[in-house]
Amino acid sequence: MAQNRDDDANDGSNGTSNRTSGIINSGRRGLMQGAGLGAALSLLGGVSGAGGLISTAQAAEAAFPQHKKWKIVFVNHVTTNPFFVPTQYGIQDACAMFGMDYQWTGSATSDAGEMVRAVNSAIAAKADAIAVPIVDPNAFDKPIQAALDAGIPVFAYNADAPRGKSNPRLAYIGQDLYLSGYQMGERIASLVDSGMVALFIATPGQLNIQPRLDGASDAIKKSGKKIDIQTVATGATVNEELSKIKSFYLGHQDLKGMFAVDAGSTQGVAQVMKESGLPSKGVHGGGFDLLPQTIQLIHEGFLDFTIDQQPYVQGFYTVMEAFVFLASGGLVGPANINTGLKFVTKDTVEPYLNTSTRYEGKTTKPQIVPMKGAIKS
């Protein structure tokens, strides 16, 4: 789903070899030594600056002895997709905190063969760790095993091997994809009583999104409502997705709902909902992820919801797990991390709309965002 980003989001996050820029040297130390995070935090009193404030660099100095500047290679399936801008910021921030380096590589068009070649290149280059979305049920089994045999830990992020299938990766960091789709299906069944509902998917069969489609379909069927599900493949680029969604709607103007399981298709659904005034015709829409146009059109009332899977922490937590695994000689972790599911609606969209942070990929500027009001789960 290649798409040009704005200049701010592009800074430091595109290309195949983005690395941390020497903010942390090889003597920088991490934050989560053997006794755990609590022990590390107990040391922070000795590094407090004026007013009791400390930087992450100061915090990093407090815990670990000197270590190699380990390099983690992130292989991705859509390297220029705007969804992964906050993921790359999370990688950069964690690498700066833990004294690591990284490379961003893979495929721009969800080509599993390109991704496998990138994994093999990382093994040949003696990377210290590898992270890869397992978007194909079989293609990554052998290269991941080859990496492990070479002493290189491998983590899955954003997409994992299908349920019931064994893949040798050490841990998965990302959303429970089937469950998120199932909960979306339940939401669809609460909005639509009967009639045709279109479910749009960029690349059918790929494990980062197909489980969501399966979950949504299962939940709708289980509801018992007379809903006719039509599955529509939209393609790997945002413009292609929008064109397919427009075309489907023009040929099925009696539909009752339009929903998508990927970021680009969700933005396309929102655009078509607005252009054709579909909410006023009783048509509902929703999908996944937080592309700026999606958020804006939820605010304007053209989309019922989107689901936040928190791409920033998919990068940050993966680096963190790799660091702790390497620092402990493999004794600590790794563990699966579910990065969560959060429905964003017109009632809850305001903070996403009015706050520009690296955590959502809207700015390059590091910042601490003040908490405002009650916390909503």
N, C-alpha and C positions, 0 to 999 in steps of 0.2 A: 504494500500500500504506500508506494513512494509518493511523497508530497514535499514541496518546498516549505521549509519552516521560515518564520520571521528571523530577522538578523539576530535578535536577542537570544532566541532559542538555539540558533545555529552555532553560536559562539562556543567552541570547545567541545562540540558533541557529535560532529559528523566525521565520516572517513573511516579508514580501516586501521588506523594506528594512533588513536587518541590516548595520551598517557598523562599521568600527573606530572606537574611541571617543576618538580624539584622543591616543592614547598617543604617536604619532609626528606631529610637525608638518610643515609643508611643507618645512622645512629638513633633515629627516631624510635620511640617505644610505644607499645600498644596500650590498651585500656582494660584488658580482661584477664589478667594473670591468674595462674593456677587456682588460688583460693576464690576466684570469681570476681564479678563486677563489684560486689559490696566491698571486698578488700581493696580493690583499686580505688574506689571512691573514697575510702577512708584515708587515703594518702593525699587527697586533693587539698586538704587544708594547708599543706606545705607549699603549694604552688599558686595560691590565690593571689590575684592582683589587687589593684585599688578597688575598694568597694566590695570586695569578696568575689569579684568576677574572675573567671579563668577562661583561657582559650582551649580549644581541643588539642592544640599543639602542646600546651603546658600539661594538660591531662595525660597526653600520650607519654610525656617524659617521666611520669610518676610511677609507671608500673613495670614495663618489661625491660630486660637487658637488651643490649644492642643485638640486632639481627640483620640478616640479609634483606635487601629490598626485594621481597618476593614479587614475582610477576604473575598475574592471573589473566588468562586470555578468555575474553567473552566472545563466543561465537553466537551470532544472532541470525534469525530467519528473515527479517525485514530491516536491514541495517539503517535505512533512512526514514523509517516510519516515525511520525511525530509522537506516537505513543511512547517510544523508548527514549525520548529526550530526558524526562525525569529519572528514568532508570540509569542513564549514563551520568547524570548529576549525582545520584546515589552512589554509583561506583567511584566517581571522582572524590566525593566527600569521605567515603570509607577508606579509600586508598591514602588520602592525605592524613587521616586520623591514625591509621595503622602502619604507616610507613611502607606502603606497597606501590606497585606499578601495574598498569593494565594495558591491554590492547582490545580494540573493538573491531570485529571482523565478521565474516560470514557471507550471507546472500542478501541481496536487496529484493529478491523476488520469490522467496520461500522455496528455493531450490535445495533439496536435501543433499544432493550430490556436492554442491558447492560447500555446504556446511560441513559435510564429512571431510572434504579436502582441507578445510580450515582447521578442523580438529587434528587431522594428521600432521598438518604443518606445525601446529602448536606442540605436538609431541616431538617432532623432529627438532624443533627449536629449543627443546628442553624447558618448556614453561613450568612454572612451579605449581600451577593449578589451572584448571579449565572449567568454564561454565558454559552450558549449552541448553537451549530449549529442545526437548525431545519431541519434535513435531511429526516424526515418522515412527511407526510402531516397531520397525526392524532395522532401519538404516544405521542407527547409532550404537547398536549392541557391540559390534566388533571393535570400532574405534575407541569406545569408552573403555572396554576391557583392555585394549592395547595400552591406553594411557595409564590405567591402574597397574598393569604389569610393569610399566616403566617407572612406577613410583610417583605418578602424578595424580593427585586427587581430582575427581570430576564431580561437579554439582549440576543438577538440572535446575533451571529457573524458567518461570513463565509457562512452560509446558512440560509434562511428564509422560512417562510410559503409561499405556492404558492399564486400567485396573485389572489385576489378576495376571499381568505379564511381568516377568522378571527382567529388569534392566540393572546392570551393575553399578549405576551411578550411586554416589554415597548418600545424597539427600536431595530433596526437592524443595525449592523456595518459590512459592507462588500460590495463587488462588486454587481452591478446590473447584476445578472447572465444571465437573458434572453437577455438583451441588449448586453452584452459582446459576447454571442453566435451569436446574430444577426449580429453584426459587423464582427465577424470572418467569418460568412457565406458570407457576402458581399465581404470580402477579398478573400475568396475561389473562388467566382464567377468571380472575376477580374483576377485570375490566371489560371483558367481552363475553357475552352470553351465548352467542351463536354466530355462524357465518364464516367467511373466509378470513384466515389470518396468514400473512406472509412472514416467513422466517428467513432472513437474509444471512448468508454466510460467504465470506470472501473466498476461502479455499476449502471446499468440502474434503473431509478425511484428515485434515491436519490436526494434530493432537492439542494445539493451543486453543482451538475453537470448536472442533467437532463434538467434544464431550458436552459443551454448553448446549449445542443444538439438540443432542440426544436427551439431555436432562429436561430442556424446555418441552420437547415433544412428549416425553413420558409424563410430565406433570399435567400438561393439557389433556392428554388422553385419560389420565387417572381422574380428572375433574368430572368426567362424565358429560360434559357440555357438548353440544352439537357444533363443534368448531372444526372447520375444514383447514388443516394445516397444509400450506404450500411452501416447500423449501426452494429457495432461489440462490444459485451461485452468482456472486457479483464480480469476483476477480481480485487481483492483488494490488491494484492502485486505486487511489481515492476517486479519480475522474472516471475510471471504468465502473467503479461501484455505483457512483451517482447515476451514470447513464443506464445501467441495468435496472436500478430501482425505479427510475422515471418510466422506463419502458414497461416494466411489470405493472406499475400502477395504471398507466394509460390503457393497458389491455384488461385490467381487472378493477374497474372503478367502483364495483359493488363490495369491495373488501371491507372488513371491519377493523383490521389491525395490521400494523407494519412494525416488525421488531427485528433487531439484528444482534448477532453474537460477536461482532468485532467492531473495533473503533471506527474504521473508515466507513463501513456500511451503516453504522449508527448515525454518523454525521450525515450521510446521504439520505437516510430515512427522515431525519429532522428537516433537511432542506426541502425535500419533496412535500412533507407535511405542511411546511410554511407556504411554498409556492402554490400549492393547490388548495390551501385553506381547509385541510382535512379535519382538524378538531371540530370545526363548526358543522361538519357533516357527520359527526359522531364516530370518527375513526380515531383509534388510539395508537400510540407509538412509543417505542422505548428501545433500550439496548445497553451497550457497555462502553465504559471508559469516558475520559474527560477532555476530549478535544475541545478547544475554545468555542468553536461554533456550536457544538452539541450543548455545552453549558449555557451559552447565550440563548439558544432556542428553547431550552427548558425554562429559563427565566421568562421568556416571552409567551410561554404556554403552548408551544407547538409540539412538545414531546412530554410524555407522562413521567418518564424516569430514565436515568442511566445508572449503571452499576460501577462503582469505583473499586478497582482491584489493587490500588496503591503501587504503581510501577516504581516509585522511588525506592521503596524498601526491597523490591525484588533485586535491585542492584546492590544496595547497602548491605542487606543481610547476607547476601551471597559472599561478598568480600569478607565480611566479619567471620562467617563460618570457615572460610578458607584460611583466614589468618589464625584463628584459634586452633584449627586442625594442624596447621604447619608449626605453630609455636609450641604446641604440646607434643610434637612428634607423633601425631595421630591418636593420642590418648583421649583427647576431649572431642566429643561429638563424632560426626556431625549429626544433625537432627532435621527432620522435615519441619518447615515453617509455612503455615497457612497465612498468606498475606491479607486474607479477609475479604469480606463482601459488605458493601455499603450502598444502599439505594439512595440516590440523589434525586430529589423531586423539586418542584417549584417552592415548596415550603422550606427546603434545606439547602438550596443552591446558592444563596447569597454569599457565604464565605468563599466559595469556589470562584464566584464571579468577580468579587471585589478584592481578592488577595492575590498578589503576584509573588510567587516564591519558586525556588528551585525544586521544592517538594512536588509541585504540580507541573514543572517544566516551563514556567512562564517567564522566568528571568534567570540570568546567570548569577545574580547577587546573592551571596550567602547571608542569611539573616535568621534571627530568632523571632518567631511570630508570637505576639502576646495572646494569651488565652482571653476569650471574650464570652461572658455569660455561662450558662449551664452547659454541661457536656452532654451531647446527644449520642446515644449508642447507634 
